[in-house]
């Protein structure tokens, strides 16, 4: 597992998520550990290295 730190698009706090580098690219939703709002995460790996990461708010 790969720990990645980023800024929540809702509360702007720095949070971390564990990402699975065995899956090259995926999109999924996970709640912020600080404010509990849902974040759409899109990590992309190449050779077990994180090469792209996007965290978007989900309009509710």
Secondary structure, 3 states (H helix, E strand, C coil): CEEEEEECCCCCCEEEEEECCCCCECCEEEECCCCCCEEEEEEEEECCEEEEEEEEECCC
